[in-house]
Amino acid sequence: MQLKSPLVSIVLPTHNRLAMLQHTLNTLYELDYPKDRYEIIVVNDDSTDGTATWLSSQTSVVDNVTFHSLSLPKSGPGKARNAGVNHAHGEYIFFTDDDCLIQSDCLRMLVNAMDREQCGGLAGCITCRELPGVISRFCSFIRFNVTAEDPTVLPSFINTANGFFPRRVLLEVGGFDENFPYIGSEDLDLSQRIKKLGYVLKSCPTAIVLHLNKTTAKSIHRAFFNQSRGAAYIHAKNFPQRQLPFIVEHCLKLILNIIRFVLLPFPILWNFSVKQMPLTDSVCFPLLARTTKIASMWGRIVGRIMFWHEPIARYPLRDHSQTTI
């Protein structure tokens, strides 16, 4: 007798990106996985663009897939994902984002890999979904958010745009730290705490998600700033006594990166004359590389000042009796 495929809960937080959310959901409904063996849980984090109204109009079963939606007051990414996990019924949790397109065999590949590996979490492959414009091309050039392309390389952390975990492991570690007020590095923090429990994280390159590239200067710099601010929060938790040396170190790095602006003509000429890149890319790529580095340093400084004293981490995941769908 053939065993049933394990039940998987797909947790998808969203904030003010209704059009992109709808595209993401369309790919989730088309997954090559038994429709009665996965559920989709969308967590609306205080959207003001009509997302709540649209979600409330959806039925509990869409294309034979069980669909749930939750609405929270402004909560941040950690709390939104924890709410989804607390609402989940699956043996496994698959996290993705509302700016992603999930390939049809992605979930099946993750389940098969977890059956083989029995690890604390799997990092699926994230590739760039390029759009027109120099910012999007820069994201592809630096391979922004690209992960898990080599199955032999253990991931340093699992990006929640394509992350797969046994639910019991998430419960054991307590889920995401809800002190992260903004998106950025909360998945790094979760991964570090899972590894501290003795679990191994592994890669699954065959499970592919296309992640939308940033398209504006504001969005790419905000992403670098937020990730670094989150990293500073992790430092504050792990090394509360080293706040001043951390700030001084990154102030010096910030100044150094500002000074390095005088060297920009050299990589610009190299890109244009040797690499024969288009003039726009030749000029903008070195400039963006420097300004995003400055955004990162500034994020670490601001984050370390925000969390001057060691924060009290809150890991509120709770277990409940599993039910079938």
N, C-alpha and C positions, 0 to 999 in steps of 0.2 A: 504494500500500500504506500503510495507517494505521500510524504509528509507535506503539510502546509508550509508555504513560505512564511517566514517570521513577519509579524505585524510591525510596521514602521510608522512612526509619527513624523511628519514633515513640519517643522516649526519655522515660520516665516514672519519676522517682524517688519513693520512698514511705517513710514512717516512721510506724508505729503508727496507720494509718488504714485498716484492712482494709475496713470496710464502704464507706467513701467510694471507695476504690480500685476495688472491684467495680463501683460505679455508673459510675465514669469509664471503666473497660474496656468496659462494655456499650455506651457511646456510641461508643467507638473501633471496636468490631466492626461497627457499623452505618454506618460512613462510606460516603458515595457516591463510592467510588474503587475501581478494580479490586482485588479481594481478593488477587491474586497480586503486586501492585505496592507493597504496604507491609507492614512488619513492626512488631511492638510489642515494645519492650524495657523491662521493668520492672526497676528497680534497687532492691532492698530494702536500705535503710540501717539495718541492725541493729534491725529491729522486734522487739518482744517480745509482740505481741498475736496471734500465730498467723499472721501474714502469710507467714513463710518456709514453714511447713507447707502453707498453702493454695497458694502459688506452686509448690511442688514437686509438687503433685498435678495441676497443669495440663498438658495435652498440648502438644506442639510446634506443633500447628495447631489453632486454635480458630475455628469458623465460617469456615473456609477462609483464615484469616489466620495467617501465621507468628508464633509467640509465643516469646519468650525471657525468662528471668528470671535475674537475677544477685543474689547476696547478698554484702554487704560488712560488715566490722566497722564500728563507728561512724566515719563518714568525713566527714560534712558534705555540703552540696549540690553544691559544685564537683566534688569527687572522684566523687560518685555520677553526676553527669551526664557527666563525662569517661569513666567506665567504660562507660556506655551508648554513647557515641559511638565509643569504641574497639572495641566489639563490633558496631557497626552495619555494614551492607552498602550502605545507600542512598546515592544521589547527593545527597539532601537530608535534613536532620535537622529533625524537628518536635518541639519541646519542649512539654510540658504538665505539669500537676500533678495530684495525686491528690484534689484537692477541686474539680475542674472537670467540667463537662458540655460535650462538644464537639458542636456542631451537625453534622448529617450531611454538609453540603456544605463544611465548613470546610477540609478538606485539599485538595479539588479547587480551591477558590478560591485557596488559597495557592500551589498549583502553577501555576495559570494566571497569577496575578499575577507570580510569579517568572519565568515564561517571557517576560512582557512587559517587566518591569523590569530583570532581570539585575543585581540589587543585592547588597550584602553581607549583607542580612538583611531579613526582613519582620516587622513587628509586626502580628499579627492583633488584631481587636477583642475586648476583654474587657469584659463587662458584669456587673453585680451579680446574683448569684443570692440573692434575699432570703429570709430565714427569719423566723419570728415573733420578736419581742423588740426592745427599744429599741436594743440594740447593733447588731443587723443593720440596723435602720432608719437608724441613724447612719452606718453604712458606705455605704448608698445615698445618704444626704444629702450626704456629703462626696465621693461617687463614688470610694471607696477602690479602687484598682487598676484603675479604668476607663481603657482605652487605645484609641488608634487608631480614633477615630470619624470622622475627616476625612481623606480620601485626599490632600488637598493639603498637609497638615501633616507635615513630616518628624519622626519620633519622636526624642526625646532619647535614648531607649534602648529596648531590646526586652525586655519582660517575658516570662520563660520560662514563664508559664502559657499563652502562645499566641505562640510564637516559631518562626520558620522560617528556616533557614540553609542555604546550600550547604555540604556537608561539607568541601569543599576550603578554604573560608574559615575554618572552625573549626580545621582542621589548620594552616593558615598562621599563625593568631594563637596557636595553642597551647592552645586550649580555655579552660576556666574556671580561674581561679586557685584552687588547692586550699588556700591559706592561710586562706580564709574558714572559720572553724570552725563558724559558725552560719548559718542561712539569713538573707539580707538583703543586697541590693545587689550580689551576685555577678554578676547579669545586667547591672547598670549598668556594672560594671568590664569585663565582656566587650565590651559595646557600645562603650565608649570606646576600647578597644584595636583593635577592628575599624575604627572610624572613623579612628584614627591611621594605619592602613595605607592609607588613601585610599578606602575603600569608603563608599558611601552606604547608609543605612538608610531604608526606606520603610514606609508603612502600607498595610494591607489591611483596610478596614472590613467587607468582605463575609464575611470568615472569622471567625466568631463563636464564642467560648467563654464559657460562663456560669461565673463564679468564685464559689464559696461565700462569703458574707459571714461575718465573725466574729460569734460569738453570745455571747461572755462578755467582761466587762471585762478579765480577765486576758489573753485572746487578742489583743484589739485593742491593748492597751498593749504587749504583748510584740512585736507586729508593728512598731509604730512604733519601739520600742527597738532591735530587731534591724536594721531598715533603716538607722537612723542610726548604729549601731555599724559596720555595713558601710561606710557612707559615710565614716566616720572612718578606716577602714582604707585606703580609696582615697586619702584625703588624706595619710595617712602614707606611702603609696608615692610619690605625686607631689610632696609637699612635706615631705620628712623634716626639714628645718631649721626648720620653722614649728610645731613641736609646742606650745611654750608659748603663743604668741599664740592659737593655735586653742583651747586649753583655757580660757584666760582669757576669750576672746570668748564661748564657750558657757556658761561659769559665770555671766557677767553676764546672758546671755539666760535662763538657768535662773532666776536670782533675779528678773528682770523678770517672767517668766511666773507665778511664785509670787505676786508682788505684785499682779498683775492679777486675782487671785481677788476682790479687793474690788469690781471692776467688774461681776461676774457678774449682779447684779440687773438691769442695764440690758438686755443681750441677752435675758434670760429674759422680761422684761416686753414687749419688742419682739416676740418670737416669739409670745407668748400673745395680746397685745392687737391687734397690727397684722397679723401673718401668720396669726393665728388657728390656730396649731398646737395639737395636744393638749397638755394640761398636762404630761404625762410627758416628751414630746419637747421642749417649751419649756424645761423645767428641765435635762434631761439632756444635750441637744445642746451648749449652751454649756459645761457642765461637762466633758463628754468632749473638746470641742475644746481646752480648756485643759490637761487632764491628759495627753492624747496629745501635746500640744506639749511638755510637761514631760518625758514619756518620751523624746521625740526628742532634746531637749537633753542629757538624762542619758545616752542611748545614745552620743551623739557624744563626750561627756567620757570615759566609760568606755572606748570604743573607742580614743580617741587615747592614753589612758594604757596600754592593753593593748599597743598597737603604737607604743611610744615611739620605738623605733629603726625605721628603714625595714625592712620585712619583705623577705625574699628570695622573690620570686614563683616558683611552680612551675607550669609549663604542660606537662603530660606527655603530651599527645595524640601519638599516633604513627600514621603511615600504614601501611596494609597492603593487599595485593592485594585488589581488589574481586571478590566472587563474587556469583553470582545466586542468587535464592531460587526 
